[in-house]
Amino acid sequence: MAAAACYRPAAAYAQTGGDWYELVALGGSLVALSVGDVVGNGPRAAAVMGQLRSALASNLLDGHGPAAALERLDAFAARTDGAAGTTCACLTLDWETGELRWALAGHPPPLVIDAGAARLLSGGGRVLGGPDRSSYREWSAPLSPGASVLLYTDGLIERRDEVIDEGLQRLCEAAARLAAVAPEPLVGAITDTLLDGGQIDDVALLAVRLLPPPLHRRRAADTSVLQQLRADVADWSALTGLSPELHQDLALGLGEAVANSVEHAYSQRPGNVTYSVTRSAAGKLDVLVRDDGTWRPEPTDNGHRGRGLAIIKAMSEDHAIDHDELGTTIRFRLAEDPDQPGRSAQAPSGAMQPATVSVTESATGAVIISVVGDLDLDTIDDTGPAVLRAVEASGAKEFVVDLGGLGYLSSCGIALLLDAAALAKTRDTALIVRVSTKSAPLRILEMAGLTDASTGFLTIETVSAF
């Protein structure tokens, strides 16, 4: 599971108040989540909040479920000055089974965000510390991998001169639009959206996402596996809530590692390749690709080929390649790049698009070679010759390879661009590669070092994507 939280005081100078959030590991795969709101604000409310928060955590750690924990917290609140009227939402989540259990003490209902929709959990119960001694009721429901639970205090949704249902509706609408977003950006986007007009009360917010199990596949090591891989990554990334940037790097890096096995491991026989992706508690991705074929050392002169492993090294924070008589294992770790926030608005699609090449001439006489679809080992044999023929057959003084319609570019596509540039150079012509900003093809061009103007024989021209 992944989680994020925030606390926003109503007063700019205040550091704390009567609102709280809590995430407690209960052992095994079980965690407890809670938010609460003590009546009032300032140091006195904060002191009461601290007592109630600690008492609730103690109840849960003693093995009590949400309803039983609130029963005991209610008895504690009745004996604590300033605790009467406190509201609380208490939940437990088993991340292995997906079972979600909850009970409420006068608190706004938690929100579940799943499959592009947002729904409020049912249930209710009296506030803590009051004269009513009726029992709290506990509810349960299964949570699907990829779903998120959002707990919040009423300062997020309540407004003067407005019924609370209007605030709940705003929250549901905003959350539904953000269903695919991971907890940390979800918390930021929800608070920015709902508090855009300011706030009159403290706000505590906790978001937890149930992650899918690690991605693990064993497939035949032929070129068709690359299409299957991108579909696997697209589905898993969506459930995990990866950012477009991290999804893009995962698809590129994993694709290069698997392509290495497909192209080099099995020269004399068919074989298989295994790949897995695991998300760490810190949000990093540990990637492993394994084959049981033969390691082929890189030749002294490899021309424009052999950039795949270098690209993996450039995009990962840690990497290793081990090979022996039993096969080859490639490991690397990917993480968000804090220096490039919002780098890529687009991520590789899981749907395979057949690569096509079309050739036109611009008004200035430049030959435009447009490549559309996915360019990898499975499509390079048809696409590559078509691009090179277009350069060789024309006497134009400028060639533009337009990648604006390209969804995926692998290192074999990089080799093709370099071959085309070398061919154009022998004909004393210029080669420009036109690529969309924030796209997967631009990312791999950057990793391959081709966006550096010092390359000389090849110019990369970026255009805005619409």
N, C-alpha and C positions, 0 to 999 in steps of 0.2 A: 504494500500500500504506500501511497504518497500523501503528504499532508502539508498544509500551510495555514497560517493564522495571522491575524493582525488585531491590534487594539487602537482605536482612535478616540481620544478624549474629546469632549465637547469644548473644553476650554484649552486654548493653545498652551497655557502655562502649566496645566495639570499633567502629571505623569501617570496617575492611576485614579480609580474611582471604584464604584460598586459592581462593575461588570467584570466577568472573567470567562476565560476559556481554558480547557484542560484536555490533554491527551495522555493517557496512562497505559503503559504496557502491563497486562495482567498475567502474562505468562503464556508460553506456547504461541499460538496464532491469534490470541484474543487481546483486543485493546478496548479501552473505555474512552468515550468522548463526552464532554459536557460543556455547556455554557450556562451562565447564570447572571442574574441582575438583582442586586440589593437595592432596596428603596433608598433614595437620596444620593448624595454625591460627596466628594471631598474625602478627607482623611478618615472620618468616622465610618463612612460606608466602605472605604477600602479595608479598614480593620475587620469589620464584620465579614466582608467578602473573603478575606484570607482565612478566617476561621471556618467558614462554610465550605470553601474550596478544599481545604485540607481534610475536613471531616468526610466529605463525599469521597475523596480519593481513598481514604482509609476504609470506608465501607466497601468500596469496590474491590480493593486489594484483599479484603477479608473473604472474598468469594461471593458477595451478594450481587444479584442481578440488578438491573436499573430500577425496577419498582421497589424492591426490598431496600436498596441503597437510599432511595428517596424517603421511604418510611422512617428510616433511622435518622436521616438528615432532618426530617420534619421535627422529630422529637428533640434533636439537638437545637434546631432553630427556635423552638418554643421556649427554650431555656437561655437563649442568647439575646441580650438587649440589642435592639436595632435590626434583628433578623426577620421579624414578622413582615409578611408580604413579599418576601424574596421569591423570584421565579427561577426555574431551572429546567433544562432539558438534559436528560441523561441517557446515553446510548452505549451499547457494546457492539463490536463488529469482529467476527471471526474471519480473517482474511483468507483462510483455506477453504471454508465452506461457503462463505459469502453471507452467512446468517447475520442479519441486523436486528437487534432488539432495542426497544426504547420505552421510556416513560416520561411523562411531562408533569411539571408542577406549575401550572398557571402560565407556562411559557409559550411563545409563538412556535408553531410546528416546524420541525426541521424540514429541509428540502432535499429531495433526491433528483439528481440530474442524470438522465440516461437516454441514449438513442435520440438526441435532439429534442427532448422534451423535459419539462420540469414539473414535479408534482409534490404537493405538501403531504407529509405523513399524517395519518389520522391520529386521533387521541387527544386527551386533555386530562387535567387534574387540578386540584386546588393549589393555591400558593402555599409556600412553606411558613410554618410558625403561627398559623391562625387557629381559631377555636374549633374548626371542623376537623374531626379525626377520621374521616372516611379514608379507605385504603386507596393506594395508587394502583392503576392498572398498567399492565405491561403488554406491548404489542410486538410482533415480529414479522419479518418479511425477508425474502432472499434478495441479495444485491448482486447484480451481474458485473462481471469484469468490465472495466471501463466506466462504470457508473461512479458518480460522486455524491457525497452527502455534505450538505451545507448547514451549519449551525450558526445562529446569530442572535444578538440581543435586539430588543425592540427599537433602539435608537436608529437602526438601519432602515426601518420601514415606517415608523410613526411620524406623522406631520400634524401640526396644529390645524384645526378646522377640517379634518379629513378622517373618515372611518378607516380602521386598520386594514380592512379588506382591500382598499385601493393600494396601500403600500405592499401588501402581499402579492397583488396582481402585478405590480411593477417588478417585484423581485422575481417572480416566476417568468415573466417575459424576458428580463435581462439574462437570467440563468439559462433559459432555453437557447438563446442566441450564442451562449458561451459553452455549450455542452461538450465540445471537443477540447476545451482548454484545460491544461494541467492546473493543479491546486494553486500554485504561487501566482501565476498571472490571472487565474480566476478570482482569487481574493482581491487583487488589485483592481481588476476591471469592475467587479461588483460594487466595491466601495466607491470608486470613481463615478460610476453611473448613478447609483442611488443617492449619493451624498453630493451630487453636482450642485444642488441649490443650497448647500450648507447643512449643518446638523445642530440639533438642540439638545442632544443627549449623547452620552458615551456610547461607543459601538465596539462590541467584540465579535469576531467572526472567525470560524474554523471550518476549513474544507478538507475532506479526506476522499481520496480516489482509490477504489479497489482495482489493483493492477492485474493484468492477465498473467498466467505463468510464463516463464521464459520461453522465447521462441526457439524451437528445436526441430530440425528437419534433416532427413537423410534421403537424397535423391540421386538419380543417375547423373553421372558427370558428362552431360552433353550440353550443347548450346541452349537447348530449350529450358534448362534449369534457370537461366537468367531471368526469363519472363516470370516463372513461378516464384522466384526469389523476390522480385519487386512486388508481386501481389501479396506474398507473405509479410513483407516488411510494411506495406501500406496498411494492411489489416491490423497488425500488431501495434504499429505506431499510433493508429487511431485509438485503440483501446487503452494504450499506455498514456496517451496525452502528450506525446512528444511534440516539441516545438517544430515548426517547419524547418528551422536550421538543423536541428539534431536529426530529424527524419531524413533530410537531404544527405547529410554526411553518412548516416547509416546505410542508406541505399547505395551510395557511391562506394564507400569503403568495403562493404560486404560484397557488392557486385564485383569489385576488382579482385578480392581474395578468392571468391568462387571461380571467377573466370581464369585465374591462374591455375587452379586444379583442372578445370575443363580443358584448357589448352595444352598443359604440359605434363600432367601426372600419368596419363594413360596413352602412351604412343603405340603400344602393342596389343592392348586388350581393353575391353570396356571396364568401367569401375564406377564407384559411387563417391559422392562428396557429402559430408555432414557439416551443417552450419547451425550455430546457436547464438542467441543474443540474450543477455541477462541484464536487468536494470538493478544497479546497486542502491543501497539506502540513500546514498548521496545524489542519486539521479544520474549517475554515469552509466554508460553502456559498455559491458564487457562482451566482446565479440570473439568467437572461435570458429575457425574453418579447418576441417580435417579431411585428408584423403589417405588412401593406402597404396598410392602409386609411387612412382619414382621421381626423385628430385632431379631436375635438369638445370645444371649450373648455367648462369647467364653467359652467353658468348662474349668474347672480347669486343667484337663489333656487332652490336645488336641493332644498328640503324636507328630508326625512330621508335622501335618497340621497347618493351620492358619497363614502361613507366608506371604500371599498376601498383607495384609494391612501393615505389617511391611516393606515389600519391597517398597510399595508406599511411606511410610514415609522416607525411606532411600534415595530415588532418588529425592524427591521433596524438594523445598525450603520453601513451606508452604502447610499445609494440614488441613482438618477438616472433621469430621464425625458427622452428625446430624441424629438422628432417633427419631420418635414419632409414634403415632397411625396411621399416614398417610403414613408412609414409611421411607425410608433411603436415605440420600443424602451424597455422598462422593465428596469432592472438593479437588483439589490439583493443585499446580503450578510447572511447569517445566521450566528450563532455561539451557542455555549452561553452561557447567562446564569449567571455564577458566583454571583450574588446570589439565585438561585432554584433551588437544587439539588433535584431530585425534585419539581419543580413539577407535572408532569403524569404521572400513572400511566397515562393512556390516550392513545392517538393515533388520529387518524381512520382508519377502516377503508377498505381499498380496495374493499370490496364495497358496491355501491349499494343502499340500502334505500328503497323508495318512501315518500314522506312521506304520513302520514295524520294526521287531526285527529279527536279524540273529545272530547265535552263531557259532564261529569257535575256533580253538585251535592254539596257536602260537607255534613256534619251541621250545620255552622254557617251554611249558606246561601250559602257562596262558590261561584262557578262555576269549575270546574277545566277548563281547556282544555289537553289533552295533545297535544303534537306529537311524533310518532315518525318516525324515518327520517333522511333527509338533506334539508336545506333550502338550496337554491341556486337559480340562475336556471332550472334545468331543472324544478324542482318548485314554485316560488313562485306560479305562476299558479293552481294548484289549491289550495294550502295557504293562501295569503294571504287570499282572500275568505272561506274557511271560518272562519278565526280572527276576522276583523273582524265577520262575521255573528253569531258567538257573543257578542261583546261588545255589539253593537247590539241583539240580540233579547232580552236579559235585563235585568231591573230590579234585579239583585243589587247590593249595596253593595261587593262585593269580587270581583275576578277574579284567578285564578292561572293563568298560562301555564306549564305544567309541561314543561320541556325535558329531563327525566331520561332519556327514551328517544331523544333526538336524538343522532345520530352526528356530524353535520356542520352547522355554522351559518355562512353566508356573510354579507357585508355587506348583501345584499338582505333577509336574514332579520332583521338588525338594524333596517333600515328598517321592516319589518313590525311589530316589537315597539314601535317608537316611534310608528307610526301607531295601533296598538292602545291604547297609553298615552294618546295625545292624544284618541282617541275616548272612552275611559273617563273622562278628565278633564272632557270636556264634559257627561258624565252624572253628574258629581259622585261618581264611584266610584274606588276604588283599584285599581291594577294591580300585581301581584307576579309577577316572573319567577323561577321556581324552577329551579335548575340544579345539576348534580352537581359536587362538588369535583373538582379535577384532571382536568377534562374539556376537550375541544376547544371546545365552546360557551362554557364559562366563560372560556377564554383569549381568544376574540375579543370577548367582552363587556368584558373588562379592557382590551384594546387599543382598543376603541371608547370607553372612558371611562365606561361605564355602571355600573360597580360602585362608582363614587364616590357617596356618599350625597347630595352637593350637587346631583345632577341633579333631585331633588325630585319630579318627576312619575312616576318609575319606581323601583320597589324591587327589588333583586336579592337573592334568598334562596338561600343555598347549603345543600345537604344532602349527607351522606356517601354516596359511591357504594359499592355492595356488589357 
